[in-house]
Amino acid sequence: MPRIVLLSDTHNAHEEINVPDGDILIHAGDATNSGTFQEITAFANWFKQLPHKHKIFVAGNHDWLFEKNAEVARHALGTKIIYLQDSEIIIEGLKIYGSPWQPRFFDWAFNLMRGKELAEKWRLIPNDVEVLITHGPPLGILDLNLDDFPCGCEDLAKRIEELVCFAKLKLHVFGHIHHNYGKLEKHGAVFVNASNCDEDYQPTNAPIIIDL
């Protein structure tokens, strides 16, 4: 049973976070504030020295370089970190898929219009995915902002409902909405908003551990 440690939205405060041991370490995006090469390199140097056997990263809306120059950004990550962007990998017998897209909000990185554009991205998620990583949440699941307004993606929520029918999905991890950190079980799967930083961008939330 692999132990999965979940991070998200560390926003350059990674050095202040106590990361527990595990088999698979997942970061669901917004490792940086501005997504510069220097910020990504600093994050990667910290991330890759952690003892976890497998380390996975999906970019967030602040991680600009992954959208502007993916080749340079991936080079900054190095070879010890698995980067997923509309792609999958099998680790410890688990099919894991990652995608950075979110509904448009002030034109940040990996922003798309709600509706057709996002629905096409979520169509790429394989039906037999077991661990899904997205930067943003689905509508109605750990997606409330400080004003208790649901900010999640309706099209992602619809795709989740389809995936549930295949009875393969075990874990969906995301971040993006700092205010709604936590986990819940729904549709026979575990959903985790792993945002480590709070609304003030302070790293007050601990990494979340899931045993699958």
Backbone as JSON Lines, residues from 0, in Angstrom:
{"i":0,"aa":"M","n":[0.85,-1.19,0.0],"ca":[0.0,0.0,0.0],"c":[0.89,1.24,0.0]}
{"i":1,"aa":"P","n":[0.98,1.94,-1.13],"ca":[1.85,3.12,-1.18],"c":[1.31,4.27,-0.33]}
{"i":2,"aa":"R","n":[2.21,4.95,0.33],"ca":[1.86,6.16,1.08],"c":[2.13,7.37,0.2]}
{"i":3,"aa":"I","n":[1.1,8.19,0.01],"ca":[1.21,9.36,-0.86],"c":[1.16,10.61,0.0]}
{"i":4,"aa":"V","n":[2.13,11.49,-0.19],"ca":[2.2,12.76,0.54],"c":[1.84,13.88,-0.44]}
{"i":5,"aa":"L","n":[0.92,14.73,-0.03],"ca":[0.34,15.72,-0.93],"c":[0.67,17.15,-0.52]}
{"i":6,"aa":"L","n":[1.15,17.92,-1.49],"ca":[1.47,19.34,-1.32],"c":[0.8,20.14,-2.42]}
{"i":7,"aa":"S","n":[0.61,21.42,-2.18],"ca":[0.17,22.34,-3.23],"c":[0.32,23.77,-2.73]}
{"i":8,"aa":"D","n":[0.43,24.69,-3.65],"ca":[0.42,26.12,-3.31],"c":[1.38,26.45,-2.17]}
{"i":9,"aa":"T","n":[2.64,26.11,-2.39],"ca":[3.68,26.43,-1.41],"c":[4.24,27.84,-1.63]}
{"i":10,"aa":"H","n":[4.11,28.38,-2.81],"ca":[4.41,29.79,-3.1],"c":[5.74,30.26,-2.51]}
{"i":11,"aa":"N","n":[6.81,29.55,-2.87],"ca":[8.18,29.89,-2.46],"c":[8.45,29.69,-0.97]}
{"i":12,"aa":"A","n":[7.48,29.17,-0.22],"ca":[7.65,28.95,1.22],"c":[7.97,27.49,1.53]}
{"i":13,"aa":"H","n":[8.44,26.75,0.54],"ca":[8.66,25.32,0.71],"c":[9.61,24.97,1.84]}
{"i":14,"aa":"E","n":[10.62,25.81,2.05],"ca":[11.61,25.52,3.1],"c":[10.99,25.53,4.5]}
{"i":15,"aa":"E","n":[9.84,26.16,4.64],"ca":[9.18,26.25,5.95],"c":[8.23,25.09,6.22]}
{"i":16,"aa":"I","n":[8.11,24.17,5.27],"ca":[7.14,23.09,5.39],"c":[7.84,21.8,5.8]}
{"i":17,"aa":"N","n":[7.31,21.15,6.82],"ca":[7.82,19.87,7.29],"c":[7.12,18.76,6.51]}
{"i":18,"aa":"V","n":[7.85,18.1,5.64],"ca":[7.26,17.1,4.74],"c":[7.45,15.7,5.32]}
{"i":19,"aa":"P","n":[6.37,14.99,5.62],"ca":[6.49,13.64,6.17],"c":[6.99,12.64,5.12]}
{"i":20,"aa":"D","n":[7.52,11.53,5.59],"ca":[8.01,10.5,4.69],"c":[6.85,9.82,3.97]}
{"i":21,"aa":"G","n":[7.16,9.21,2.84],"ca":[6.16,8.48,2.08],"c":[6.81,7.87,0.85]}
{"i":22,"aa":"D","n":[6.02,7.2,0.04],"ca":[6.52,6.57,-1.18],"c":[6.43,7.5,-2.39]}
{"i":23,"aa":"I","n":[5.31,8.21,-2.48],"ca":[5.06,9.11,-3.61],"c":[4.79,10.51,-3.07]}
{"i":24,"aa":"L","n":[5.5,11.5,-3.59],"ca":[5.3,12.89,-3.2],"c":[4.71,13.65,-4.38]}
{"i":25,"aa":"I","n":[3.56,14.26,-4.16],"ca":[2.86,14.98,-5.23],"c":[2.7,16.44,-4.86]}
{"i":26,"aa":"H","n":[3.05,17.32,-5.8],"ca":[2.82,18.76,-5.64],"c":[1.88,19.2,-6.75]}
{"i":27,"aa":"A","n":[0.72,19.77,-6.36],"ca":[-0.33,20.08,-7.33],"c":[-0.28,21.52,-7.85]}
{"i":28,"aa":"G","n":[0.88,22.16,-7.81],"ca":[1.04,23.44,-8.48],"c":[1.14,24.65,-7.59]}
{"i":29,"aa":"D","n":[1.54,25.77,-8.19],"ca":[1.86,27.01,-7.5],"c":[2.98,26.81,-6.49]}
{"i":30,"aa":"A","n":[4.06,26.25,-6.99],"ca":[5.28,26.15,-6.19],"c":[5.91,27.52,-6.03]}
{"i":31,"aa":"T","n":[5.59,28.44,-6.94],"ca":[6.23,29.75,-6.98],"c":[5.19,30.86,-6.89]}
{"i":32,"aa":"N","n":[5.69,32.09,-6.88],"ca":[4.8,33.25,-6.94],"c":[4.71,33.83,-8.35]}
{"i":33,"aa":"S","n":[5.86,33.87,-9.04],"ca":[5.92,34.49,-10.36],"c":[6.35,33.54,-11.47]}
{"i":34,"aa":"G","n":[6.75,32.33,-11.1],"ca":[7.11,31.33,-12.1],"c":[8.37,31.63,-12.86]}
{"i":35,"aa":"T","n":[9.33,32.31,-12.22],"ca":[10.6,32.59,-12.88],"c":[11.51,31.36,-12.85]}
{"i":36,"aa":"F","n":[12.51,31.38,-13.7],"ca":[13.49,30.29,-13.73],"c":[14.16,30.14,-12.37]}
{"i":37,"aa":"Q","n":[14.49,31.26,-11.75],"ca":[15.16,31.22,-10.45],"c":[14.26,30.61,-9.38]}
{"i":38,"aa":"E","n":[12.98,30.97,-9.38],"ca":[12.05,30.41,-8.4],"c":[11.86,28.91,-8.61]}
{"i":39,"aa":"I","n":[11.7,28.51,-9.86],"ca":[11.49,27.1,-10.15],"c":[12.73,26.29,-9.8]}
{"i":40,"aa":"T","n":[13.9,26.83,-10.07],"ca":[15.14,26.13,-9.73],"c":[15.28,25.96,-8.22]}
{"i":41,"aa":"A","n":[14.96,27.0,-7.47],"ca":[15.03,26.92,-6.01],"c":[14.06,25.87,-5.48]}
{"i":42,"aa":"F","n":[12.85,25.85,-6.02],"ca":[11.88,24.84,-5.61],"c":[12.38,23.44,-5.96]}
{"i":43,"aa":"A","n":[12.87,23.27,-7.18],"ca":[13.32,21.95,-7.64],"c":[14.47,21.43,-6.79]}
{"i":44,"aa":"N","n":[15.4,22.31,-6.44],"ca":[16.54,21.89,-5.61],"c":[16.08,21.37,-4.25]}
{"i":45,"aa":"W","n":[15.04,21.98,-3.71],"ca":[14.47,21.51,-2.44],"c":[13.68,20.23,-2.64]}
{"i":46,"aa":"F","n":[12.84,20.21,-3.65],"ca":[11.91,19.09,-3.88],"c":[12.66,17.79,-4.17]}
{"i":47,"aa":"K","n":[13.69,17.87,-5.0],"ca":[14.36,16.64,-5.43],"c":[15.25,16.03,-4.35]}
{"i":48,"aa":"Q","n":[15.6,16.81,-3.31],"ca":[16.43,16.24,-2.25],"c":[15.6,15.56,-1.17]}
{"i":49,"aa":"L","n":[14.29,15.65,-1.24],"ca":[13.42,14.96,-0.29],"c":[13.53,13.45,-0.53]}
{"i":50,"aa":"P","n":[13.35,12.64,0.52],"ca":[13.68,11.22,0.43],"c":[12.67,10.34,-0.31]}
{"i":51,"aa":"H","n":[11.55,10.86,-0.72],"ca":[10.51,10.06,-1.36],"c":[11.01,9.46,-2.67]}
{"i":52,"aa":"K","n":[10.65,8.2,-2.92],"ca":[11.14,7.48,-4.1],"c":[10.65,8.13,-5.39]}
{"i":53,"aa":"H","n":[9.4,8.57,-5.4],"ca":[8.8,9.17,-6.6],"c":[8.31,10.57,-6.28]}
{"i":54,"aa":"K","n":[8.64,11.52,-7.13],"ca":[8.22,12.91,-6.92],"c":[7.54,13.42,-8.2]}
{"i":55,"aa":"I","n":[6.32,13.93,-8.04],"ca":[5.52,14.36,-9.18],"c":[5.12,15.82,-8.99]}
{"i":56,"aa":"F","n":[5.19,16.57,-10.08],"ca":[4.81,17.99,-10.04],"c":[3.88,18.31,-11.2]}
{"i":57,"aa":"V","n":[2.82,19.06,-10.9],"ca":[1.92,19.63,-11.9],"c":[1.93,21.14,-11.71]}
{"i":58,"aa":"A","n":[2.07,21.91,-12.76],"ca":[2.18,23.36,-12.65],"c":[0.84,23.99,-12.26]}
{"i":59,"aa":"G","n":[0.93,25.19,-11.68],"ca":[-0.26,25.97,-11.33],"c":[-0.26,27.3,-12.05]}
{"i":60,"aa":"N","n":[-1.23,28.13,-11.75],"ca":[-1.39,29.39,-12.47],"c":[-0.28,30.4,-12.18]}
{"i":61,"aa":"H","n":[0.46,30.22,-11.08],"ca":[1.59,31.11,-10.79],"c":[2.89,30.63,-11.43]}
{"i":62,"aa":"D","n":[2.92,29.39,-11.9],"ca":[4.16,28.79,-12.4],"c":[4.33,29.08,-13.89]}
{"i":63,"aa":"W","n":[4.49,30.36,-14.19],"ca":[4.41,30.88,-15.56],"c":[5.35,30.22,-16.55]}
{"i":64,"aa":"L","n":[6.56,29.92,-16.15],"ca":[7.56,29.45,-17.1],"c":[7.13,28.15,-17.79]}
{"i":65,"aa":"F","n":[6.34,27.33,-17.1],"ca":[5.89,26.07,-17.69],"c":[4.95,26.3,-18.88]}
{"i":66,"aa":"E","n":[4.28,27.43,-18.92],"ca":[3.45,27.76,-20.08],"c":[4.25,28.54,-21.12]}
{"i":67,"aa":"K","n":[5.1,29.45,-20.69],"ca":[5.83,30.31,-21.63],"c":[6.98,29.6,-22.31]}
{"i":68,"aa":"N","n":[7.68,28.75,-21.58],"ca":[8.82,28.02,-22.13],"c":[8.97,26.7,-21.4]}
{"i":69,"aa":"A","n":[8.15,25.74,-21.81],"ca":[8.07,24.46,-21.11],"c":[9.4,23.72,-21.08]}
{"i":70,"aa":"E","n":[10.17,23.82,-22.17],"ca":[11.45,23.11,-22.24],"c":[12.41,23.62,-21.17]}
{"i":71,"aa":"V","n":[12.49,24.93,-21.02],"ca":[13.38,25.52,-20.01],"c":[12.9,25.18,-18.61]}
{"i":72,"aa":"A","n":[11.59,25.24,-18.41],"ca":[11.02,24.94,-17.09],"c":[11.28,23.49,-16.69]}
{"i":73,"aa":"R","n":[11.1,22.59,-17.63],"ca":[11.33,21.17,-17.33],"c":[12.81,20.91,-17.07]}
{"i":74,"aa":"H","n":[13.66,21.63,-17.78],"ca":[15.1,21.51,-17.52],"c":[15.43,21.97,-16.11]}
{"i":75,"aa":"A","n":[14.76,23.03,-15.66],"ca":[14.98,23.52,-14.3],"c":[14.56,22.49,-13.26]}
{"i":76,"aa":"L","n":[13.52,21.73,-13.55],"ca":[13.08,20.69,-12.61],"c":[14.11,19.58,-12.49]}
{"i":77,"aa":"G","n":[14.78,19.27,-13.58],"ca":[15.75,18.18,-13.55],"c":[15.09,16.84,-13.82]}
{"i":78,"aa":"T","n":[15.88,15.78,-13.73],"ca":[15.42,14.44,-14.11],"c":[14.83,13.65,-12.96]}
{"i":79,"aa":"K","n":[14.96,14.13,-11.75],"ca":[14.47,13.37,-10.59],"c":[13.01,13.71,-10.25]}
{"i":80,"aa":"I","n":[12.45,14.68,-10.95],"ca":[11.07,15.09,-10.71],"c":[10.24,14.8,-11.96]}
{"i":81,"aa":"I","n":[9.14,14.11,-11.78],"ca":[8.24,13.79,-12.89],"c":[7.27,14.96,-13.08]}
{"i":82,"aa":"Y","n":[7.26,15.52,-14.28],"ca":[6.34,16.61,-14.59],"c":[5.21,16.08,-15.46]}
{"i":83,"aa":"L","n":[3.97,16.31,-15.02],"ca":[2.81,15.86,-15.78],"c":[2.02,17.07,-16.28]}
{"i":84,"aa":"Q","n":[1.8,17.08,-17.58],"ca":[0.94,18.1,-18.19],"c":[0.1,17.42,-19.26]}
{"i":85,"aa":"D","n":[-1.16,17.15,-18.92],"ca":[-2.03,16.38,-19.8],"c":[-1.36,15.05,-20.16]}
{"i":86,"aa":"S","n":[-0.8,14.42,-19.15],"ca":[-0.06,13.18,-19.37],"c":[-0.21,12.26,-18.17]}
{"i":87,"aa":"E","n":[0.2,11.01,-18.35],"ca":[0.01,10.0,-17.31],"c":[1.28,9.21,-17.08]}
{"i":88,"aa":"I","n":[1.31,8.51,-15.96],"ca":[2.41,7.62,-15.63],"c":[1.89,6.57,-14.67]}
{"i":89,"aa":"I","n":[2.48,5.39,-14.7],"ca":[2.11,4.34,-13.75],"c":[3.24,4.2,-12.74]}
{"i":90,"aa":"I","n":[2.92,4.39,-11.47],"ca":[3.88,4.3,-10.38],"c":[3.28,3.45,-9.27]}
{"i":91,"aa":"E","n":[4.07,2.53,-8.76],"ca":[3.6,1.65,-7.68],"c":[2.26,1.01,-8.05]}
{"i":92,"aa":"G","n":[2.1,0.7,-9.33],"ca":[0.87,0.06,-9.8],"c":[-0.32,0.98,-9.96]}
{"i":93,"aa":"L","n":[-0.13,2.29,-9.74],"ca":[-1.22,3.26,-9.84],"c":[-1.1,4.08,-11.12]}
{"i":94,"aa":"K","n":[-2.2,4.21,-11.84],"ca":[-2.21,5.1,-13.01],"c":[-2.49,6.52,-12.53]}
{"i":95,"aa":"I","n":[-1.53,7.4,-12.75],"ca":[-1.59,8.78,-12.27],"c":[-1.62,9.72,-13.47]}
{"i":96,"aa":"Y","n":[-2.52,10.69,-13.43],"ca":[-2.66,11.66,-14.53],"c":[-2.65,13.07,-13.96]}
{"i":97,"aa":"G","n":[-1.94,13.97,-14.63],"ca":[-1.85,15.34,-14.15],"c":[-2.17,16.37,-15.22]}
{"i":98,"aa":"S","n":[-2.82,17.48,-14.79],"ca":[-3.18,18.55,-15.72],"c":[-3.23,19.89,-14.98]}
{"i":99,"aa":"P","n":[-2.66,20.96,-15.56],"ca":[-2.55,22.23,-14.84],"c":[-3.68,23.23,-15.06]}
{"i":100,"aa":"W","n":[-4.63,22.95,-15.95],"ca":[-5.58,23.97,-16.41],"c":[-6.61,24.33,-15.35]}
{"i":101,"aa":"Q","n":[-7.06,25.6,-15.41],"ca":[-8.13,26.08,-14.52],"c":[-8.96,27.12,-15.28]}
{"i":102,"aa":"P","n":[-10.18,27.4,-14.78],"ca":[-11.0,28.46,-15.39],"c":[-10.28,29.81,-15.34]}
{"i":103,"aa":"R","n":[-10.48,30.6,-16.38],"ca":[-9.8,31.89,-16.5],"c":[-10.09,32.79,-15.31]}
{"i":104,"aa":"F","n":[-9.0,33.37,-14.77],"ca":[-9.1,34.29,-13.64],"c":[-7.95,35.28,-13.73]}
{"i":105,"aa":"F","n":[-8.22,36.48,-14.15],"ca":[-7.19,37.52,-14.32],"c":[-6.06,37.09,-15.25]}
{"i":106,"aa":"D","n":[-6.34,36.14,-16.13],"ca":[-5.4,35.78,-17.2],"c":[-4.06,35.3,-16.67]}
{"i":107,"aa":"W","n":[-4.08,34.39,-15.7],"ca":[-2.85,33.77,-15.2],"c":[-2.46,32.61,-16.12]}
{"i":108,"aa":"A","n":[-1.4,31.9,-15.75],"ca":[-0.93,30.77,-16.54],"c":[-1.95,29.63,-16.53]}
{"i":109,"aa":"F","n":[-2.01,28.92,-17.64],"ca":[-2.87,27.74,-17.8],"c":[-4.34,28.06,-17.53]}
{"i":110,"aa":"N","n":[-4.75,29.26,-17.9],"ca":[-6.15,29.67,-17.79],"c":[-6.87,29.42,-19.12]}
{"i":111,"aa":"L","n":[-8.06,28.86,-19.03],"ca":[-8.9,28.67,-20.21],"c":[-10.33,29.1,-19.89]}
{"i":112,"aa":"M","n":[-11.07,29.41,-20.92],"ca":[-12.47,29.78,-20.73],"c":[-13.28,28.58,-20.26]}
{"i":113,"aa":"R","n":[-14.21,28.84,-19.35],"ca":[-15.13,27.79,-18.94],"c":[-15.93,27.31,-20.16]}
{"i":114,"aa":"G","n":[-16.28,26.05,-20.15],"ca":[-17.03,25.5,-21.27],"c":[-16.16,24.64,-22.16]}
{"i":115,"aa":"K","n":[-16.27,24.83,-23.46],"ca":[-15.67,23.93,-24.44],"c":[-14.16,23.77,-24.25]}
{"i":116,"aa":"E","n":[-13.43,24.87,-24.02],"ca":[-11.97,24.79,-23.93],"c":[-11.53,23.88,-22.79]}
{"i":117,"aa":"L","n":[-12.14,24.07,-21.62],"ca":[-11.77,23.23,-20.48],"c":[-12.3,21.81,-20.63]}
{"i":118,"aa":"A","n":[-13.51,21.67,-21.15],"ca":[-14.09,20.34,-21.32],"c":[-13.2,19.47,-22.22]}
{"i":119,"aa":"E","n":[-12.6,20.08,-23.24],"ca":[-11.71,19.33,-24.13],"c":[-10.47,18.84,-23.39]}
{"i":120,"aa":"K","n":[-9.96,19.64,-22.48],"ca":[-8.8,19.21,-21.68],"c":[-9.18,18.04,-20.77]}
{"i":121,"aa":"W","n":[-10.33,18.15,-20.12],"ca":[-10.73,17.08,-19.18],"c":[-11.09,15.8,-19.93]}
{"i":122,"aa":"R","n":[-11.46,15.89,-21.22],"ca":[-11.72,14.7,-22.02],"c":[-10.47,13.83,-22.14]}
{"i":123,"aa":"L","n":[-9.3,14.46,-22.01],"ca":[-8.04,13.73,-22.16],"c":[-7.74,12.83,-20.96]}
{"i":124,"aa":"I","n":[-8.42,13.05,-19.85],"ca":[-8.2,12.22,-18.66],"c":[-8.65,10.79,-18.97]}
{"i":125,"aa":"P","n":[-7.78,9.79,-18.81],"ca":[-8.17,8.41,-19.13],"c":[-9.26,7.9,-18.19]}
{"i":126,"aa":"N","n":[-10.13,7.07,-18.73],"ca":[-11.25,6.56,-17.93],"c":[-10.79,5.7,-16.75]}
{"i":127,"aa":"D","n":[-9.61,5.09,-16.88],"ca":[-9.14,4.19,-15.83],"c":[-8.12,4.85,-14.9]}
{"i":128,"aa":"V","n":[-8.1,6.19,-14.86],"ca":[-7.18,6.88,-13.96],"c":[-7.52,6.54,-12.51]}
{"i":129,"aa":"E","n":[-6.47,6.36,-11.69],"ca":[-6.67,6.05,-10.27],"c":[-6.31,7.23,-9.37]}
{"i":130,"aa":"V","n":[-5.29,7.97,-9.77],"ca":[-4.89,9.18,-9.04],"c":[-4.89,10.34,-10.03]}
{"i":131,"aa":"L","n":[-5.74,11.32,-9.77],"ca":[-5.85,12.49,-10.64],"c":[-5.28,13.71,-9.93]}
{"i":132,"aa":"I","n":[-4.42,14.44,-10.64],"ca":[-3.84,15.67,-10.11],"c":[-4.24,16.82,-11.03]}
{"i":133,"aa":"T","n":[-4.94,17.79,-10.49],"ca":[-5.22,19.03,-11.23],"c":[-4.85,20.18,-10.31]}
{"i":134,"aa":"H","n":[-4.54,21.33,-10.91],"ca":[-4.23,22.45,-10.02],"c":[-5.48,22.98,-9.34]}
{"i":135,"aa":"G","n":[-6.56,23.09,-10.09],"ca":[-7.79,23.64,-9.54],"c":[-8.79,22.55,-9.17]}
{"i":136,"aa":"P","n":[-9.76,22.88,-8.32],"ca":[-10.76,21.91,-7.89],"c":[-11.94,21.79,-8.86]}
{"i":137,"aa":"P","n":[-12.68,20.69,-8.75],"ca":[-13.96,20.63,-9.45],"c":[-15.0,21.44,-8.7]}
{"i":138,"aa":"L","n":[-16.0,21.88,-9.4],"ca":[-17.07,22.65,-8.76],"c":[-17.74,21.84,-7.65]}
{"i":139,"aa":"G","n":[-17.86,22.47,-6.48],"ca":[-18.6,21.86,-5.39],"c":[-17.81,20.98,-4.47]}
{"i":140,"aa":"I","n":[-16.5,20.85,-4.7],"ca":[-15.67,20.01,-3.84],"c":[-14.47,20.81,-3.36]}
{"i":141,"aa":"L","n":[-14.48,21.21,-2.11],"ca":[-13.36,21.94,-1.5],"c":[-12.92,23.12,-2.38]}
{"i":142,"aa":"D","n":[-13.91,23.88,-2.85],"ca":[-13.61,24.95,-3.8],"c":[-14.12,26.31,-3.35]}
{"i":143,"aa":"L","n":[-14.43,26.47,-2.04],"ca":[-14.98,27.73,-1.56],"c":[-13.88,28.74,-1.25]}
{"i":144,"aa":"N","n":[-14.06,29.97,-1.72],"ca":[-13.1,31.01,-1.39],"c":[-13.46,31.67,-0.06]}
{"i":145,"aa":"L","n":[-12.78,32.74,0.27],"ca":[-12.97,33.4,1.56],"c":[-14.4,33.9,1.74]}
{"i":146,"aa":"D","n":[-15.08,34.17,0.65],"ca":[-16.48,34.63,0.7],"c":[-17.47,33.48,0.57]}
{"i":147,"aa":"D","n":[-16.98,32.25,0.71],"ca":[-17.8,31.05,0.57],"c":[-18.45,30.95,-0.81]}
{"i":148,"aa":"F","n":[-17.74,31.45,-1.82],"ca":[-18.2,31.34,-3.2],"c":[-17.51,30.15,-3.86]}
{"i":149,"aa":"P","n":[-18.25,29.25,-4.5],"ca":[-17.62,28.09,-5.15],"c":[-16.89,28.5,-6.43]}
{"i":150,"aa":"C","n":[-15.6,28.2,-6.48],"ca":[-14.76,28.65,-7.59],"c":[-14.34,27.51,-8.52]}
{"i":151,"aa":"G","n":[-14.77,26.29,-8.22],"ca":[-14.31,25.14,-8.99],"c":[-14.84,25.1,-10.41]}
{"i":152,"aa":"C","n":[-14.3,24.16,-11.17],"ca":[-14.63,24.02,-12.59],"c":[-15.8,23.05,-12.77]}
{"i":153,"aa":"E","n":[-16.88,23.55,-13.36],"ca":[-18.06,22.72,-13.59],"c":[-17.77,21.6,-14.56]}
{"i":154,"aa":"D","n":[-16.97,21.88,-15.58],"ca":[-16.66,20.85,-16.58],"c":[-15.79,19.75,-15.98]}
{"i":155,"aa":"L","n":[-14.91,20.1,-15.06],"ca":[-14.12,19.08,-14.37],"c":[-15.02,18.23,-13.48]}
{"i":156,"aa":"A","n":[-15.97,18.85,-12.82],"ca":[-16.92,18.11,-11.97],"c":[-17.71,17.1,-12.81]}
{"i":157,"aa":"K","n":[-18.11,17.5,-14.0],"ca":[-18.85,16.59,-14.89],"c":[-17.97,15.41,-15.29]}
{"i":158,"aa":"R","n":[-16.69,15.68,-15.55],"ca":[-15.78,14.59,-15.93],"c":[-15.55,13.67,-14.73]}
{"i":159,"aa":"I","n":[-15.47,14.21,-13.54],"ca":[-15.32,13.39,-12.34],"c":[-16.5,12.44,-12.21]}
{"i":160,"aa":"E","n":[-17.7,12.94,-12.45],"ca":[-18.9,12.09,-12.37],"c":[-18.81,10.94,-13.37]}
{"i":161,"aa":"E","n":[-18.26,11.2,-14.54],"ca":[-18.07,10.13,-15.52],"c":[-17.03,9.12,-15.04]}
{"i":162,"aa":"L","n":[-15.92,9.62,-14.49],"ca":[-14.85,8.74,-14.03],"c":[-15.33,7.83,-12.91]}
{"i":163,"aa":"V","n":[-16.18,8.35,-12.05],"ca":[-16.71,7.58,-10.93],"c":[-17.45,6.34,-11.44]}
{"i":164,"aa":"C","n":[-18.09,6.45,-12.58],"ca":[-18.84,5.33,-13.14],"c":[-17.93,4.16,-13.49]}
{"i":165,"aa":"F","n":[-16.66,4.44,-13.76],"ca":[-15.7,3.37,-14.08],"c":[-15.1,2.74,-12.83]}
{"i":166,"aa":"A","n":[-15.41,3.33,-11.66],"ca":[-15.01,2.77,-10.35],"c":[-13.51,2.56,-10.22]}
{"i":167,"aa":"K","n":[-12.72,3.41,-10.89],"ca":[-11.27,3.3,-10.79],"c":[-10.66,4.43,-9.96]}
{"i":168,"aa":"L","n":[-11.27,5.6,-10.0],"ca":[-10.7,6.77,-9.34],"c":[-10.64,6.58,-7.83]}
{"i":169,"aa":"K","n":[-9.43,6.71,-7.28],"ca":[-9.22,6.55,-5.84],"c":[-8.92,7.88,-5.15]}
{"i":170,"aa":"L","n":[-8.21,8.75,-5.87],"ca":[-7.74,10.0,-5.26],"c":[-7.71,11.11,-6.29]}
{"i":171,"aa":"H","n":[-8.24,12.26,-5.92],"ca":[-8.11,13.47,-6.73],"c":[-7.51,14.54,-5.83]}
{"i":172,"aa":"V","n":[-6.32,15.02,-6.2],"ca":[-5.64,16.05,-5.42],"c":[-5.54,17.33,-6.24]}
{"i":173,"aa":"F","n":[-5.73,18.45,-5.58],"ca":[-5.67,19.77,-6.22],"c":[-5.32,20.79,-5.15]}
{"i":174,"aa":"G","n":[-5.31,22.06,-5.53],"ca":[-5.05,23.16,-4.6],"c":[-5.78,24.39,-5.09]}
{"i":175,"aa":"H","n":[-5.03,25.47,-5.31],"ca":[-5.52,26.69,-5.96],"c":[-6.39,27.55,-5.05]}
{"i":176,"aa":"I","n":[-7.37,26.95,-4.39],"ca":[-8.26,27.7,-3.5],"c":[-7.77,27.51,-2.08]}
{"i":177,"aa":"H","n":[-6.92,28.43,-1.62],"ca":[-6.24,28.28,-0.34],"c":[-7.21,28.12,0.83]}
{"i":178,"aa":"H","n":[-8.34,28.78,0.74],"ca":[-9.27,28.85,1.87],"c":[-9.92,27.51,2.21]}
{"i":179,"aa":"N","n":[-9.97,26.59,1.23],"ca":[-10.73,25.35,1.44],"c":[-9.85,24.11,1.54]}
{"i":180,"aa":"Y","n":[-8.69,24.3,2.18],"ca":[-7.76,23.18,2.47],"c":[-8.48,22.07,3.22]}
{"i":181,"aa":"G","n":[-8.15,20.83,2.88],"ca":[-8.72,19.71,3.62],"c":[-8.98,18.52,2.71]}
{"i":182,"aa":"K","n":[-9.67,17.52,3.23],"ca":[-10.0,16.34,2.44],"c":[-11.4,15.86,2.77]}
{"i":183,"aa":"L","n":[-11.99,15.14,1.81],"ca":[-13.3,14.53,2.02],"c":[-13.43,13.32,1.11]}
{"i":184,"aa":"E","n":[-14.34,12.45,1.47],"ca":[-14.63,11.27,0.65],"c":[-15.98,11.47,-0.03]}
{"i":185,"aa":"K","n":[-16.0,11.19,-1.33],"ca":[-17.21,11.35,-2.12],"c":[-17.11,10.47,-3.35]}
{"i":186,"aa":"H","n":[-18.21,9.92,-3.78],"ca":[-18.23,9.08,-4.98],"c":[-17.28,7.89,-4.87]}
{"i":187,"aa":"G","n":[-16.95,7.46,-3.64],"ca":[-16.04,6.34,-3.48],"c":[-14.58,6.69,-3.64]}
{"i":188,"aa":"A","n":[-14.27,7.97,-3.72],"ca":[-12.88,8.43,-3.86],"c":[-12.57,9.46,-2.78]}
{"i":189,"aa":"V","n":[-11.27,9.73,-2.61],"ca":[-10.83,10.76,-1.67],"c":[-10.45,12.0,-2.47]}
{"i":190,"aa":"F","n":[-10.97,13.14,-2.06],"ca":[-10.66,14.42,-2.69],"c":[-9.88,15.26,-1.7]}
{"i":191,"aa":"V","n":[-8.77,15.84,-2.15],"ca":[-7.88,16.59,-1.26],"c":[-7.55,17.94,-1.87]}
{"i":192,"aa":"N","n":[-7.85,19.0,-1.12],"ca":[-7.32,20.32,-1.41],"c":[-6.07,20.47,-0.55]}
{"i":193,"aa":"A","n":[-4.92,20.34,-1.17],"ca":[-3.66,20.25,-0.45],"c":[-2.94,21.59,-0.28]}
{"i":194,"aa":"S","n":[-3.64,22.7,-0.45],"ca":[-3.01,24.03,-0.37],"c":[-2.29,24.21,0.96]}
{"i":195,"aa":"N","n":[-0.98,24.38,0.9],"ca":[-0.21,24.58,2.13],"c":[-0.28,26.02,2.63]}
{"i":196,"aa":"C","n":[-0.38,26.97,1.7],"ca":[-0.48,28.37,2.1],"c":[-1.94,28.77,2.32]}
{"i":197,"aa":"D","n":[-2.13,29.66,3.29],"ca":[-3.47,30.17,3.56],"c":[-3.75,31.38,2.67]}
{"i":198,"aa":"E","n":[-4.83,32.09,2.96],"ca":[-5.21,33.24,2.14],"c":[-4.17,34.36,2.18]}
{"i":199,"aa":"D","n":[-3.36,34.4,3.24],"ca":[-2.31,35.41,3.37],"c":[-0.97,34.91,2.85]}
{"i":200,"aa":"Y","n":[-0.99,33.78,2.15],"ca":[0.22,33.18,1.58],"c":[1.23,32.79,2.66]}
{"i":201,"aa":"Q","n":[0.72,32.4,3.81],"ca":[1.55,31.86,4.89],"c":[1.39,30.34,4.91]}
{"i":202,"aa":"P","n":[2.5,29.59,5.04],"ca":[2.43,28.12,4.96],"c":[1.92,27.49,6.26]}
{"i":203,"aa":"T","n":[0.65,27.69,6.54],"ca":[0.07,27.24,7.81],"c":[-0.53,25.84,7.74]}
{"i":204,"aa":"N","n":[-0.73,25.31,6.55],"ca":[-1.4,24.01,6.4],"c":[-0.39,22.9,6.14]}
{"i":205,"aa":"A","n":[-0.52,21.83,6.89],"ca":[0.42,20.71,6.8],"c":[0.16,19.87,5.55]}
{"i":206,"aa":"P","n":[1.2,19.19,5.05],"ca":[0.98,18.22,3.97],"c":[-0.02,17.15,4.41]}
{"i":207,"aa":"I","n":[-0.77,16.63,3.47],"ca":[-1.79,15.62,3.76],"c":[-1.28,14.26,3.28]}
{"i":208,"aa":"I","n":[-1.47,13.25,4.1],"ca":[-1.02,11.89,3.8],"c":[-2.22,11.02,3.45]}
{"i":209,"aa":"I","n":[-2.09,10.27,2.37],"ca":[-3.11,9.33,1.94],"c":[-2.44,7.97,1.7]}
{"i":210,"aa":"D","n":[-2.98,6.92,2.29],"ca":[-2.49,5.56,2.05],"c":[-3.46,4.87,1.09]}
{"i":211,"aa":"L","n":[-2.95,4.46,-0.07],"ca":[-3.79,3.77,-1.06],"c":[-3.38,2.3,-1.17]}
